[in-house]
């Protein structure tokens, strides 16, 4: 069975492919980079759930495929939940992960160690060509470090300190999938994916 992950982020496609393999699910994962003519909709939702639904439902109806879409980001208590749905664009359109991290560290420079709590959030929407969909949400708590550490992962991983003292960017892919916000969301959606493998294709 094939599922399209509504992203051009190769790291996310690799993560989901690894999860499918570890779960012994016969599901092939592709990303939107395999559909160069597809034009993604504007992510104008006010919440992670809304953005995930916009991305998944639009892609499923346009491509005629079963689609998974996530909207995920970092919510920092001291910044009143920011960067939130703007996590990927925190430093402005066209800026990369490094610029986003630098802006975050600058905004957090005067926040004391005891008040640097944050959490990664992932809303995940599974959508079908017939218009059906459902949404789940997972999270991962931690704190914002004062400097980067680790070479793995992407996004804000190098400054996200886990309760066990490791940085998210120090985890292997397998370790990250076990505890991350995205991993938590995928655990909630796995029963539905297993059911899909048994469902007649015409019902999707």
N, C-alpha and C positions, 0 to 999 in steps of 0.2 A: 504494500500500500504506500501511496505517496501523500505527503503533507507538505504544503508550502508554508514556510515561516516568513511572515510579512516583514522582512528586514533586508537591508543590503549589508548588514554587519556580519562579516564572516565568522567573527568570534562567537556570536550567538548561534549561528548555524552549526558550528562545531560542537558547542555545548549541548544543543538539543540532539544532535546525531549521537553523541556519546551517551546521553541519557537513554535514548531508544535502544542502543546496543546493550547497555548495562541492564535494562529492564527486559531484555530478550523479546522486544517488540519488532516485528518484521515491517518496519516503517522507514521509508526513504525520505530524507529531509532535503528540500531545496530552498533556496532563498530567492528574493526578488531580483538578484543579479542575473538569474536565469531567464528573466522576462524583461529584456531591455526596453520594450515598447510600453511597459506598464507605467502609468503615472499615478503615484501614490496620492491619496487625498490629503488635504490640509489637516494637521492634528490640532484642532482648535477646541478640544474638550477641556473642561475645567478640572477634571480628575484623571487619574491613571486609568480607571475603569472605562471612562468615556473614550479616551484616545485609543485604548486597545480595541474597543468595539468598532470604532470608526475604521481602523486599519484592517481588522479581520473581515468584517462584513463586506466592505468595499472590494477587497481582493478576492474573496470567495465568489462573489457575484460576477466580477469581471473576468476572472480566470477560469471559473467553472471547476475549482478545486477545493478540497478541504484545506482550510487555512488556520494557522495559529498566529496570533499577533500578541505581542506583549508591549505594555508601556511601563517602563520602570524608571526609577530614579532615586535620588538621595533626598531625604527629608531631615533637616538639622533643627533640633529643638531651639537652639539659640538664635536661629535665623527665621523663627516662626514658620518652619516647614519648608523653607527654601533650601535648595533650588527647585525641589518638587518636580512638577511636570516640565519645567524648563531646564532640567538637569543637563541634557545634551547641548543646550544652547545658552548655558549660564554666562559664558563670556561673550556671547553675541554670535550671530549667524556667521558661519565660515571659520569659526575657531575650533581648535582641537581639544583633546582630553587634557593636554598639558596646560593650556590656557584656562580651562575650566577649573583645574586643580589650583592653579596659582591664584585665581580670583577667590576661590573658597578659602584658601589659607590666609589671604589678605583680610577677608571679611572676618575670619575667626581669630586673628592674631591677639586680640585683647580679651578673648573669652577664656576664663580660668579652666584648669583641668577638670574640675568637678562639674562643669556645665557644658561639656562638649558632646553630649549624647546625640546620637543620630540613628537612623535606620534606613536601610535599603528597602524599597517597596517594589513589588512586581504584580501588576494586574495582567492576567492572561485570558485571552478570548479565543475560543474555538468556534469557528464559523463554517457553515456549509453552503454549497451552491444553491440550496433550496430556500435560503434566507434564515434558517435557524442558527442560533448561537447560544453560548452561555459563558459566563465570566467567573473567574476565581481570583483570589489575591493572596500572596504570601509576603512575608517580610523577614528581615534579618537585622537584629539590633547590634549596635556597636558605638564607638566614639570616633571623633575626628582627631587624628594625630597632628602633630606640629610639623612633621616633615615626612617625606616619602620613604617607603621601604618596600622592597620586593620587586620582582620583574615579571610576574605573571598577571593574568587577567587584563582588564581594560577599564576605561572610565575612571571612577574615583577609587578603585581598588587600592592603589598605592598609599592612600591616606586614611583608609577605613580600618580602624583597629577593632578587632574582635574581642569578646570578653576573655578569651583564653590567652591574650597577649600577642597573638599573631596578626599580621596585617593581611587583609584579604588577598593582596597581591603576592603573598608568600605561599598561598595554597596551590596544590596541584589542581588540575581540572577536576579530577575525581573528588578531591576533598571539598572543593568549592561547591560542586553540585549537591553534596550532602547537606550543606548548611546554608546556602545562599537563599536570598529572597526568590530568585528565579527557580531554584531547586525546590523550594517550599511550594511554589505555585504549581510546578509541574507534578509534584506528588499528588496534588488535589485533582489534576486533570487526567492522570494516568488511567483511572478506572474507565473514563469515557473513551480514551484511546484504545484500550483493550476491547471495549464493546464495539468500537468501529470496525475492528478487524473481523468481527463476526457478522456485521450487518450487511445486508444486500446493498450493493452499490447504488441501486436506483432509489434507495430511501434517503440518501444523503443530500 
